[in-house]
Amino acid sequence: MTSVNWAGNYTYRAESLVKPRSVEELQDVIAGAKQVKALGSRHSFNDVADSPGIQVSLENLPAELTIDEAAHTVTVNAGARYGEFVERLNDAGWAIHNLASLPHISVAGAISTGTHGSGDGNLNLAAVVAGLELITADGLTLSVKRGDPSFEGTVVAVGALGIVTRVTLDIEPTFDVRQDVFVNLGWPALRDHFNELTSSAYSVSMFTDWGEQGANQVWLKSRVDVGTAASQQQELFGATRATHAMHPLPDGPSANSTEQGGVPGPWWNRLAHFTLEFTPSDGQELQSEYLFGREHAIDAIEAMRALQPRLAPHLMVAEIRTMRADDLWLSPAYGRDTVGLHFTWKQDDAVQELLPLMEDALAPFDARPHWGKLFTTNAARLLELYPKLPEFRELAGRLDPNGKFRNPYLDRTIFGA
Ligand SMILES: Cc1cc2nc3c(=O)[nH]c(=O)nc-3n(C[C@H](O)[C@H](O)[C@H](O)COP(=O)(O)OP(=O)(O)OC[C@H]3O[C@@H](n4cnc5c(N)ncnc54)[C@H](O)[C@@H]3O)c2cc1C
């Protein structure tokens, strides 16, 4: 059977897909393989998870959820999707700090690509990894934890160091969140009040098509225990409170969105935009995203507005999010408080031609592409954008001297120049 990614825009070329039922079986597969790579929940839009040899899915490994109350951590199997365990974690009284827009993705897939949610004070999902276990090229288990040498290189690793089997995440006592949507935020207000807007709630997302009207929707996710002042207002810098539930896409079904209208609910049921039971976003789509230091936010937004006539025919929606700087070598937020400009595109060949235009326009801001989405940024440029890339290559050379986990994506990006 032909195997494709979630959006259906990429057909994997791997010779086979293996689903081991135990870690020992996985170790044998890796030790005996010439080329092998992990496949998560297939939500990336490019060939990042492909392999010239074997692809391995962890979906048949036994489930695990071990909470260490003293250490404030939870350990899960790496192939688990967030949506499969967040409710149980909450029922036990605990929370993860943040989620991506969808709970359908696997933990290992998310952390491997530097996946993030939003919030000025919120780190990306990989930056709350306290430790992990991976099977390296020789089939042996390597355990690493925060504080170990090269730990910062091991978490966002784009599958290049081995196959991660268990991940330990920082947790905190559970909290409630309310979600409020405001509509029609004009560009002047967004420009003049950008910092106030992004700090007006625990997590803020602004959706736009780059047209004259500005941000069509602003989603505020506010922690009930911290303060919800902005979310209770009738107006937010001229934007008005939505009168009904919304979907980020203008014609999208609001039933697929997590509850809005200021109704408090558990963190796991508000921090993602989409619920697990439904298709997130559109499905028939492509995505790309570029991330840069937040001091460039307004200039980068203006650069995308200038491209609007070229982008608009192919765009479904764009989203502006923020995140806190981290110290993970290949994280798009490495070393800088970050703003991300995300694009959901129609499934249209023309998108590939738009990417270099956008990358040129964002080059002055040293924009890093999301590893799991579409981009054309080449290896030489990635070397400039990621100061720790040489150290990462050295680490990969030590753990995988024969390039067992390499694939064409890694050869042309991380190892290319
Ligand atoms: C509808 C939609 C919404 C999205 N929203 C967001 C968002 O809000 N924020 C954001 O940042 N991104 C978002 N993304 C992108 C998504 O989070 C990333 O593409 C993520 O990597 C997908 O995880 P996955 O489990 O599908 O991994 P895959 O796409 O299957 O794999 C991604 C990478 O992880 C590696 N990998 C997977 N499992 C393992 C393992 N066990 N060990 C080692 N390496 C492994 C693979 O080899 C590959 O390199 C979205 C994508 C979609 C389709």
The ligand as an SDF file (V2000), in Angstrom:
LIG
                    3D

 53 58  0  0  0  0  0  0  0  0999 V2000
   -2.8810   20.5240   10.7790 C   0  0  0  0  0  0  0  0  0  0  0  0
   -1.4920   20.7590   11.2960 C   0  0  0  0  0  0  0  0  0  0  0  0
   -1.2950   21.6980   12.2880 C   0  0  0  0  0  0  0  0  0  0  0  0
    0.0070   21.9300   12.7630 C   0  0  0  0  0  0  0  0  0  0  0  0
    0.1700   22.8420   13.7820 N   0  0  0  0  0  0  0  0  0  0  0  0
    1.4100   23.1150   14.2390 C   0  0  0  0  0  0  0  0  0  0  0  0
    1.6010   24.0500   15.2860 C   0  0  0  0  0  0  0  0  0  0  0  0
    0.6500   24.5590   15.8710 O   0  0  0  0  0  0  0  0  0  0  0  0
    2.8760   24.3550   15.6470 N   0  0  0  0  0  0  0  0  0  0  0  0
    3.9520   23.7960   15.0270 C   0  0  0  0  0  0  0  0  0  0  0  0
    5.0770   24.1440   15.3730 O   0  0  0  0  0  0  0  0  0  0  0  0
    3.8080   22.8450   14.0690 N   0  0  0  0  0  0  0  0  0  0  0  0
    2.5520   22.5050   13.6640 C   0  0  0  0  0  0  0  0  0  0  0  0
    2.3920   21.5380   12.7030 N   0  0  0  0  0  0  0  0  0  0  0  0
    3.5810   20.8040   12.2240 C   0  0  0  0  0  0  0  0  0  0  0  0
    3.8080   19.5430   13.0620 C   0  0  0  0  0  0  0  0  0  0  0  0
    3.7620   19.8120   14.4140 O   0  0  0  0  0  0  0  0  0  0  0  0
    5.1980   18.9490   12.7640 C   0  0  0  0  0  0  0  0  0  0  0  0
    5.2960   18.6600   11.4100 O   0  0  0  0  0  0  0  0  0  0  0  0
    5.4860   17.6910   13.6120 C   0  0  0  0  0  0  0  0  0  0  0  0
    6.7980   17.2760   13.3570 O   0  0  0  0  0  0  0  0  0  0  0  0
    4.5340   16.5570   13.3050 C   0  0  0  0  0  0  0  0  0  0  0  0
    4.7610   15.4800   14.1780 O   0  0  0  0  0  0  0  0  0  0  0  0
    4.5610   13.9850   13.6730 P   0  0  0  0  0  0  0  0  0  0  0  0
    4.3920   13.1280   14.8580 O   0  0  0  0  0  0  0  0  0  0  0  0
    3.5160   13.9360   12.6380 O   0  0  0  0  0  0  0  0  0  0  0  0
    5.9870   13.6990   13.0310 O   0  0  0  0  0  0  0  0  0  0  0  0
    6.3860   13.2400   11.5510 P   0  0  0  0  0  0  0  0  0  0  0  0
    5.9410   14.2750   10.6090 O   0  0  0  0  0  0  0  0  0  0  0  0
    5.9410   11.8640   11.3030 O   0  0  0  0  0  0  0  0  0  0  0  0
    7.9780   13.2740   11.6900 O   0  0  0  0  0  0  0  0  0  0  0  0
    8.6340   14.5010   11.8840 C   0  0  0  0  0  0  0  0  0  0  0  0
   10.0920   14.2470   12.2720 C   0  0  0  0  0  0  0  0  0  0  0  0
   10.1580   13.6370   13.5630 O   0  0  0  0  0  0  0  0  0  0  0  0
   10.9940   12.4770   13.4910 C   0  0  0  0  0  0  0  0  0  0  0  0
   10.4780   11.5220   14.4540 N   0  0  0  0  0  0  0  0  0  0  0  0
    9.2070   11.1000   14.6220 C   0  0  0  0  0  0  0  0  0  0  0  0
    9.1640   10.1880   15.6040 N   0  0  0  0  0  0  0  0  0  0  0  0
   10.4320   10.0160   16.0590 C   0  0  0  0  0  0  0  0  0  0  0  0
   11.0370    9.1830   17.0380 C   0  0  0  0  0  0  0  0  0  0  0  0
   10.3270    8.3400   17.7760 N   0  0  0  0  0  0  0  0  0  0  0  0
   12.3600    9.2870   17.2050 N   0  0  0  0  0  0  0  0  0  0  0  0
   13.1170   10.1250   16.4710 C   0  0  0  0  0  0  0  0  0  0  0  0
   12.5990   10.9290   15.5270 N   0  0  0  0  0  0  0  0  0  0  0  0
   11.2650   10.8740   15.3300 C   0  0  0  0  0  0  0  0  0  0  0  0
   10.8400   11.9870   12.0600 C   0  0  0  0  0  0  0  0  0  0  0  0
   11.9230   11.1430   11.6910 O   0  0  0  0  0  0  0  0  0  0  0  0
   10.8600   13.3040   11.3240 C   0  0  0  0  0  0  0  0  0  0  0  0
   12.1970   13.7410   11.2020 O   0  0  0  0  0  0  0  0  0  0  0  0
    1.1190   21.2330   12.2210 C   0  0  0  0  0  0  0  0  0  0  0  0
    0.9110   20.2640   11.2250 C   0  0  0  0  0  0  0  0  0  0  0  0
   -0.3880   20.0140   10.7840 C   0  0  0  0  0  0  0  0  0  0  0  0
   -0.6210   18.9660    9.7620 C   0  0  0  0  0  0  0  0  0  0  0  0
  1  2  1  0
  2  3  1  0
  2 52  2  0
  3  4  2  0
  4  5  1  0
  4 50  1  0
  5  6  2  0
  6  7  1  0
  6 13  1  0
  7  8  2  0
  7  9  1  0
  9 10  1  0
 10 11  2  0
 10 12  1  0
 12 13  2  0
 13 14  1  0
 14 15  1  0
 14 50  1  0
 15 16  1  0
 16 17  1  0
 16 18  1  0
 18 19  1  0
 18 20  1  0
 20 21  1  0
 20 22  1  0
 22 23  1  0
 23 24  1  0
 24 25  2  0
 24 26  1  0
 24 27  1  0
 27 28  1  0
 28 29  2  0
 28 30  1  0
 28 31  1  0
 31 32  1  0
 32 33  1  0
 33 34  1  0
 33 48  1  0
 34 35  1  0
 35 36  1  0
 35 46  1  0
 36 37  1  0
 36 45  1  0
 37 38  2  0
 38 39  1  0
 39 40  1  0
 39 45  2  0
 40 41  1  0
 40 42  2  0
 42 43  1  0
 43 44  2  0
 44 45  1  0
 46 47  1  0
 46 48  1  0
 48 49  1  0
 50 51  2  0
 51 52  1  0
 52 53  1  0
M  END
$$$$
